[in-house]
Amino acid sequence: MSNFLKQSAQKGFTLIELIIVITILVILGVVVVVLIDPAEILAQSRDSQRISDLASIKGASQLVLTSGTPSTVDCGSTQPINSTSSMWISLPSTTGGSAYASTTAALSQLADGTGWIRMNYASSTTGRALSNLPTDPTNTLSGSLYYRWGCTNIGSIYEYEIDATLESAKYKASCTASSCDDKSARDGGNSATRYETGNNLNILPATL
């Protein structure tokens, strides 16, 4: 019986061995977290959503413009290009702190011309080009993480631009890795810090 107990004790881990194993596992966990960088993965996911949202808005806007005279509220010939007077942002007006026009949180995502983009995407000629207006996944003044919209109507020619700030290292101008894609610099617009799309990429001011 005594020999059996001795053999059982010898088969178990000592306290020092357990501490060594736990330490190794913690180190491996830290290395994995550093290599994976979950914060960067989440930022890239939000950036993908921003790129997709802007593509949806552009497609819907083109559909409205090609279907006839769009029903708009804030897109007139008196609004100058490159001026905050012709800008609308996805932040609700209750947020405050911005020079650009915005609407209330309750109306913000309506696609009937009363939302943060003043174009009717739900007219009888286009059906529902957009069911609702997307807003930035973060949608905050901090880091300028919100969408901007600007448009002009000169000689019945409508031109518009939508832009967003991309936050992940993969899409930032400061990224130097071979896997980087500096979309803000390559989109053809006048801003080096915001990703722009539309049919005139010089409508929105280059700086915020």
Residue frames as qw, qx, qy, qz and C-alpha x, y, z in Angstrom:
[[0.000, 0.886, 0.464, 0.000, 0.00, 0.00, 0.00],
 [0.322, -0.787, 0.106, 0.516, 2.87, 2.33, 0.83],
 [0.406, -0.127, 0.603, 0.675, 4.56, 1.65, -2.52],
 [0.221, 0.635, 0.667, 0.320, 1.28, 2.45, -4.36],
 [0.122, -0.940, -0.236, 0.214, 1.02, 5.86, -2.66],
 [0.398, -0.577, 0.349, 0.622, 4.62, 6.67, -3.52],
 [0.375, 0.174, 0.692, 0.592, 4.04, 5.77, -7.18],
 [0.096, 0.817, 0.553, 0.134, 0.88, 7.95, -7.32],
 [0.246, -0.882, -0.026, 0.401, 2.73, 10.91, -5.85],
 [0.433, -0.337, 0.514, 0.659, 5.55, 10.52, -8.33],
 [0.328, 0.449, 0.698, 0.451, 3.09, 10.64, -11.25],
 [0.002, -0.914, -0.392, 0.109, 1.67, 14.07, -10.24],
 [0.397, 0.681, -0.038, 0.615, 3.03, 17.55, -11.05],
 [0.466, -0.351, -0.389, 0.713, 5.01, 19.48, -8.50],
 [0.016, 0.884, 0.301, -0.357, 4.09, 23.11, -7.73],
 [0.193, -0.602, 0.399, 0.664, 7.15, 24.36, -9.59],
 [0.260, 0.106, 0.817, 0.504, 6.25, 22.34, -12.67],
 [0.136, 0.745, 0.653, -0.011, 2.71, 23.76, -12.65],
 [0.083, -0.850, -0.028, 0.519, 4.04, 27.32, -12.34],
 [0.249, -0.353, 0.618, 0.657, 6.40, 26.74, -15.29],
 [0.225, 0.376, 0.829, 0.347, 3.60, 25.34, -17.46],
 [0.051, 0.855, 0.477, -0.197, 1.23, 28.21, -16.58],
 [0.176, -0.727, 0.204, 0.631, 3.98, 30.76, -17.28],
 [0.257, -0.091, 0.741, 0.614, 4.64, 29.24, -20.70],
 [0.160, 0.601, 0.763, 0.177, 0.93, 29.27, -21.54],
 [0.042, -0.879, -0.248, 0.405, 0.62, 32.94, -20.50],
 [0.214, -0.539, 0.441, 0.685, 3.62, 33.91, -22.64],
 [0.224, 0.175, 0.822, 0.493, 2.21, 32.02, -25.63],
 [0.095, 0.762, 0.636, -0.072, -1.16, 33.73, -25.11],
 [0.096, -0.819, 0.012, 0.565, 0.43, 37.18, -25.04],
 [0.234, -0.296, 0.647, 0.663, 2.42, 36.41, -28.20],
 [0.202, 0.432, 0.826, 0.300, -0.72, 35.22, -30.00],
 [0.033, 0.860, 0.434, -0.265, -2.67, 38.34, -28.98],
 [0.161, -0.698, 0.260, 0.648, 0.17, 40.61, -30.15],
 [0.227, -0.094, 0.767, 0.594, 0.46, 38.82, -33.47],
 [0.130, 0.566, 0.791, 0.193, -3.29, 38.72, -34.13],
 [0.039, -0.077, -0.086, 0.993, -3.96, 42.31, -32.87],
 [0.079, 0.559, 0.825, -0.022, -7.72, 42.05, -32.28],
 [0.045, 0.731, 0.216, -0.646, -8.09, 45.85, -32.15],
 [0.039, 0.412, -0.541, -0.732, -6.71, 46.13, -35.69],
 [0.040, 0.218, 0.931, 0.291, -8.98, 43.34, -36.91],
 [0.065, 0.699, 0.639, -0.315, -12.02, 45.16, -35.50],
 [0.032, 0.677, -0.101, -0.728, -10.84, 48.45, -37.07],
 [0.007, -0.174, 0.766, 0.619, -10.45, 46.73, -40.45],
 [0.067, 0.454, 0.888, 0.038, -13.96, 45.30, -40.08],
 [0.078, 0.772, 0.362, -0.516, -15.38, 48.78, -39.46],
 [0.001, 0.529, -0.421, -0.737, -13.43, 50.14, -42.43],
 [0.078, 0.111, 0.900, 0.414, -14.86, 47.41, -44.66],
 [0.081, 0.672, 0.708, -0.202, -18.33, 48.47, -43.52],
 [0.021, 0.733, 0.015, -0.680, -17.52, 52.11, -44.35],
 [0.031, -0.290, 0.681, 0.671, -16.31, 51.23, -47.84],
 [0.056, 0.348, 0.914, 0.199, -19.42, 49.10, -48.40],
 [0.055, 0.731, 0.517, -0.443, -21.74, 51.85, -47.08],
 [0.040, 0.632, -0.215, -0.744, -20.24, 54.49, -49.37],
 [0.031, -0.061, 0.836, 0.544, -20.53, 52.15, -52.35],
 [0.063, 0.536, 0.840, -0.050, -24.22, 51.58, -51.53],
 [0.053, 0.764, 0.256, -0.590, -24.88, 55.32, -51.24],
 [0.006, -0.453, 0.505, 0.735, -23.09, 56.00, -54.52],
 [0.056, 0.160, 0.913, 0.371, -25.03, 53.28, -56.34],
 [0.055, 0.677, 0.701, -0.219, -28.36, 54.52, -54.99],
 [0.004, 0.711, 0.011, -0.703, -27.48, 58.13, -55.84],
 [0.033, -0.240, 0.689, 0.683, -26.59, 57.21, -59.41],
 [0.062, 0.404, 0.899, 0.156, -29.90, 55.37, -59.74],
 [0.039, 0.769, 0.461, -0.441, -31.82, 58.44, -58.53],
 [0.028, -0.625, 0.252, 0.738, -29.91, 60.79, -60.84],
 [0.019, -0.109, 0.800, 0.589, -30.39, 58.64, -63.93],
 [0.080, 0.484, 0.871, -0.016, -34.12, 58.16, -63.27],
 [0.034, 0.806, 0.401, 0.434, -34.93, 61.87, -63.66],
 [0.010, -0.658, 0.239, -0.714, -34.86, 65.02, -61.57],
 [0.481, -0.180, -0.770, 0.378, -34.15, 63.95, -58.00],
 [0.406, -0.819, -0.261, -0.310, -36.21, 65.19, -55.12],
 [0.596, 0.047, -0.411, 0.688, -33.69, 67.03, -52.95],
 [0.336, -0.879, -0.325, 0.094, -33.84, 69.41, -50.04],
 [0.344, -0.856, 0.217, 0.319, -30.30, 70.70, -49.75],
 [0.638, -0.032, 0.526, 0.562, -28.58, 70.54, -53.14],
 [0.326, 0.889, 0.300, -0.115, -28.85, 73.90, -54.87],
 [0.628, 0.561, 0.043, 0.538, -26.80, 76.06, -57.21],
 [0.138, -0.906, 0.132, -0.378, -26.29, 78.66, -54.49],
 [0.801, -0.554, 0.213, 0.075, -24.20, 76.26, -52.44],
 [0.273, 0.806, -0.519, -0.082, -20.48, 76.63, -53.17],
 [0.919, 0.114, -0.346, 0.151, -18.15, 73.72, -53.73],
 [0.597, 0.143, -0.473, 0.632, -15.57, 73.13, -51.00],
 [0.194, -0.421, 0.245, -0.852, -17.64, 74.90, -48.37],
 [0.002, -0.116, -0.900, 0.420, -19.25, 73.66, -45.17],
 [0.444, 0.221, 0.182, -0.849, -22.48, 75.37, -46.23],
 [0.733, 0.219, -0.390, -0.512, -23.23, 72.46, -48.57],
 [0.300, 0.236, -0.907, 0.177, -22.23, 69.66, -46.18],
 [0.785, -0.386, 0.002, -0.485, -24.36, 67.21, -44.24],
 [0.136, 0.419, -0.866, 0.236, -22.97, 64.69, -41.78],
 [0.613, -0.212, -0.736, -0.194, -24.20, 61.38, -40.36],
 [0.225, -0.112, -0.679, 0.689, -23.98, 62.61, -36.77],
 [0.150, -0.762, -0.620, -0.112, -27.31, 63.65, -35.22],
 [0.082, 0.740, -0.008, 0.667, -27.67, 67.34, -34.49],
 [0.664, -0.727, -0.049, -0.168, -27.91, 66.60, -30.76],
 [0.862, -0.076, -0.109, 0.488, -24.23, 65.55, -30.78],
 [0.080, -0.991, 0.019, 0.105, -23.09, 69.12, -31.43],
 [0.554, -0.590, 0.397, 0.433, -19.58, 70.36, -31.98],
 [0.534, 0.142, 0.601, 0.577, -19.60, 70.32, -35.79],
 [0.105, 0.418, -0.110, -0.896, -19.93, 73.14, -38.29],
 [0.154, -0.035, -0.794, -0.587, -21.80, 70.94, -40.74],
 [0.631, -0.121, -0.016, -0.766, -25.55, 70.54, -41.02],
 [0.143, 0.007, -0.987, 0.072, -27.19, 67.45, -39.54],
 [0.572, -0.371, -0.357, -0.638, -30.60, 66.17, -38.57],
 [0.609, -0.467, 0.418, -0.485, -32.09, 64.64, -35.44],
 [0.186, -0.273, 0.944, -0.029, -31.26, 61.10, -34.35],
 [0.588, 0.321, 0.646, -0.366, -34.87, 60.05, -34.97],
 [0.635, 0.713, 0.072, -0.290, -34.74, 61.19, -38.62],
 [0.199, -0.697, 0.590, 0.356, -31.08, 60.52, -39.33],
 [0.317, -0.151, 0.887, 0.300, -31.42, 57.24, -41.23],
 [0.569, 0.589, 0.477, -0.320, -34.62, 58.01, -43.16],
 [0.425, -0.052, 0.614, 0.663, -34.05, 57.65, -46.92],
 [0.259, 0.732, 0.619, 0.119, -36.92, 59.88, -48.03],
 [0.293, 0.642, 0.096, 0.702, -34.99, 63.16, -48.19],
 [0.419, -0.830, 0.010, -0.366, -35.41, 64.06, -44.52],
 [0.896, -0.335, -0.053, 0.288, -32.45, 62.03, -43.25],
 [0.439, -0.686, 0.222, 0.536, -28.82, 63.09, -43.01],
 [0.261, -0.036, 0.612, 0.746, -28.51, 62.86, -46.82],
 [0.353, 0.493, 0.286, -0.742, -31.02, 65.23, -48.39],
 [0.336, 0.229, -0.667, -0.624, -31.90, 63.08, -51.38],
 [0.779, 0.012, 0.304, -0.548, -35.06, 61.00, -51.74],
 [0.064, 0.310, -0.925, -0.210, -34.07, 57.38, -52.33],
 [0.243, 0.272, 0.903, -0.225, -37.65, 56.17, -51.90],
 [0.369, 0.359, -0.097, -0.852, -39.42, 57.94, -54.78],
 [0.807, 0.316, 0.362, -0.342, -42.00, 56.35, -57.04],
 [0.637, 0.681, -0.323, -0.162, -39.53, 56.24, -59.96],
 [0.289, 0.543, -0.767, 0.181, -36.75, 54.40, -58.15],
 [0.793, -0.327, -0.511, -0.051, -38.71, 52.34, -55.65],
 [0.583, -0.798, 0.147, 0.033, -36.48, 52.07, -52.61],
 [0.606, 0.634, -0.398, 0.269, -32.95, 52.58, -53.88],
 [0.241, 0.250, -0.731, 0.588, -31.98, 52.61, -50.20],
 [0.507, -0.564, -0.643, -0.110, -34.20, 51.29, -47.43],
 [0.428, -0.886, -0.110, 0.142, -32.38, 53.45, -44.89],
 [0.326, 0.848, -0.332, 0.256, -29.31, 55.65, -44.77],
 [0.846, -0.141, -0.342, 0.383, -26.21, 54.01, -43.35],
 [0.205, -0.942, 0.203, -0.173, -24.20, 55.82, -40.71],
 [0.326, 0.594, -0.689, 0.256, -20.59, 55.35, -39.69],
 [0.746, -0.212, -0.627, 0.076, -20.07, 52.23, -37.49],
 [0.430, -0.205, -0.480, 0.737, -18.57, 54.47, -34.79],
 [0.036, -0.758, -0.424, -0.494, -20.31, 57.73, -35.73],
 [0.505, -0.739, -0.228, 0.382, -18.51, 60.11, -33.41],
 [0.176, 0.973, -0.136, 0.059, -16.70, 63.43, -33.58],
 [0.537, -0.646, 0.519, 0.160, -13.65, 61.82, -32.00],
 [0.496, -0.172, 0.729, 0.440, -11.25, 60.94, -34.80],
 [0.387, 0.386, -0.267, -0.794, -13.72, 62.42, -37.32],
 [0.091, 0.036, 0.985, 0.144, -15.36, 59.01, -37.59],
 [0.450, 0.553, 0.513, -0.478, -18.56, 60.04, -39.35],
 [0.483, 0.390, 0.604, 0.499, -19.78, 60.26, -42.96],
 [0.066, 0.542, 0.021, -0.837, -20.01, 63.54, -44.88],
 [0.448, 0.531, 0.667, 0.269, -22.23, 64.31, -47.85],
 [0.018, 0.583, -0.044, -0.811, -22.09, 67.30, -50.19],
 [0.479, 0.454, 0.678, 0.324, -23.84, 68.10, -53.45],
 [0.051, 0.432, -0.107, -0.894, -24.33, 70.88, -55.99],
 [0.485, 0.579, 0.651, 0.073, -26.90, 71.53, -58.69],
 [0.046, -0.592, 0.231, 0.771, -25.51, 73.80, -61.38],
 [0.395, 0.341, -0.505, -0.687, -27.42, 74.02, -64.65],
 [0.899, -0.021, 0.040, -0.436, -29.54, 71.00, -63.63],
 [0.708, 0.323, -0.604, 0.168, -26.35, 68.94, -63.35],
 [0.720, -0.649, 0.112, -0.220, -26.20, 67.23, -59.99],
 [0.580, 0.420, -0.610, 0.340, -22.81, 66.41, -58.54],
 [0.724, -0.630, 0.057, -0.273, -22.22, 64.82, -55.16],
 [0.444, 0.434, -0.709, 0.333, -19.55, 63.38, -52.91],
 [0.810, -0.551, -0.046, -0.195, -19.55, 61.13, -49.84],
 [0.457, 0.522, -0.630, 0.349, -16.52, 60.49, -47.67],
 [0.833, -0.537, -0.095, -0.091, -15.39, 58.74, -44.50],
 [0.074, -0.749, 0.638, -0.162, -12.33, 58.41, -42.31],
 [0.910, 0.045, -0.413, 0.004, -10.70, 54.96, -42.42],
 [0.470, -0.789, 0.310, -0.246, -9.18, 54.09, -39.06],
 [0.960, -0.175, 0.169, 0.141, -7.31, 50.79, -39.46],
 [0.366, -0.643, 0.483, 0.467, -3.54, 50.70, -39.94],
 [0.593, 0.196, 0.692, 0.363, -4.06, 48.77, -43.17],
 [0.328, 0.746, 0.475, 0.333, -5.80, 51.71, -44.85],
 [0.236, -0.916, -0.061, 0.319, -3.97, 54.63, -43.23],
 [0.488, 0.837, -0.197, 0.147, -1.49, 56.84, -45.06],
 [0.255, -0.772, 0.562, -0.151, 1.09, 56.21, -42.34],
 [0.908, -0.098, 0.407, -0.026, 1.15, 52.48, -43.05],
 [0.174, 0.729, -0.582, -0.315, 4.34, 51.40, -44.86],
 [0.573, -0.124, 0.810, 0.017, 3.91, 47.61, -44.97],
 [0.042, 0.119, -0.759, -0.638, 3.57, 45.90, -48.34],
 [0.028, -0.440, -0.897, -0.044, 0.05, 44.80, -47.36],
 [0.047, 0.508, 0.334, -0.792, -1.13, 48.40, -46.89],
 [0.223, 0.530, 0.644, 0.506, -3.78, 49.96, -49.11],
 [0.092, -0.362, -0.231, 0.898, -3.89, 53.75, -48.67],
 [0.229, 0.605, 0.725, 0.237, -7.36, 54.23, -50.13],
 [0.048, -0.885, -0.248, 0.391, -7.56, 57.89, -49.10],
 [0.174, -0.621, 0.417, 0.641, -4.57, 58.76, -51.30],
 [0.198, -0.051, 0.838, 0.506, -5.64, 56.59, -54.23],
 [0.305, 0.580, 0.731, -0.192, -9.31, 57.52, -54.57],
 [0.322, 0.436, 0.428, 0.723, -8.66, 60.57, -56.77],
 [0.211, -0.888, -0.399, -0.083, -10.21, 63.05, -54.35],
 [0.189, 0.784, -0.191, 0.560, -8.86, 66.24, -52.82],
 [0.580, -0.688, 0.306, -0.310, -8.42, 64.84, -49.30],
 [0.464, 0.434, -0.759, 0.143, -5.42, 62.77, -48.27],
 [0.114, -0.193, 0.797, -0.561, -7.01, 61.74, -44.98],
 [0.620, 0.213, 0.502, -0.564, -10.56, 60.71, -45.95],
 [0.292, 0.103, 0.877, 0.368, -11.80, 58.05, -48.35],
 [0.345, 0.444, 0.061, -0.825, -13.98, 59.73, -51.00],
 [0.262, 0.234, 0.859, 0.373, -16.47, 58.55, -53.60],
 [0.305, 0.715, 0.364, -0.514, -19.16, 60.15, -55.79],
 [0.640, 0.587, 0.365, 0.334, -19.25, 61.81, -59.23],
 [0.244, 0.819, -0.157, 0.495, -17.23, 64.87, -58.15],
 [0.785, -0.326, -0.370, 0.375, -14.53, 64.28, -55.55],
 [0.343, 0.176, -0.161, 0.909, -13.78, 67.97, -55.05],
 [0.328, -0.685, -0.367, -0.537, -17.08, 69.05, -53.52],
 [0.698, -0.678, -0.217, 0.084, -16.25, 68.36, -49.88],
 [0.055, -0.911, 0.390, -0.126, -13.48, 70.35, -48.17],
 [0.693, 0.344, -0.602, 0.199, -10.18, 68.49, -48.04],
 [0.243, 0.119, -0.708, 0.653, -9.77, 69.25, -44.35],
 [0.329, -0.602, -0.728, -0.005, -12.37, 69.03, -41.60]]
